[in-house]
Amino acid sequence: MTRKQLISLCLKLNNVYEDYPFNKRQSNLLWTTIRHKQNKKIFALIFERDDKLYINLKCEPQYVDEIRELKADVFPGFHMNKRHWNTVMVNGDVSEKELTKMIEHSYRLTL
């Protein structure tokens, strides 16, 4: 999956938009955020690091550790609250179906 495909996957959800609030590159990272139109809350942050594609997604605290233990490519949220956010390495051991469910979960939590 490419960055563009990942953004398109997130944009399939209702009443959301793509944003670039950090218009200056920070630490050589370009951040794409996906937000709710109504409340402007971010539910997905997409970035590339070391030639790998990642997405930060919100998660209920009771599931955070379980998901990280089950999937080698799910980590504590990069630059985020580690109790509420996970970073997922895209194209790793998380299938597209699982990733879609994680995106939808983050979407619902921030709605």
Sequence and secondary structure as in RCSB ss.txt:
>XXXX:A:sequence
MTRKQLISLCLKLNNVYEDYPFNKRQSNLLWTTIRHKQNKKIFALIFERDDKLYINLKCEPQYVDEIRELKADVF
PGFHMNKRHWNTVMVNGDVSEKELTKMIEHSYRLTL
>XXXX:A:secstr
  HHHHHHHHHTSTTEEEE S  S BTTB  EEEEETTT  EEEEEEEETTEEEEEEE  HHHHHHHHHH TTEE
E TTS TTTEEEEETTSSS HHHHHHHHHHHHHHH 
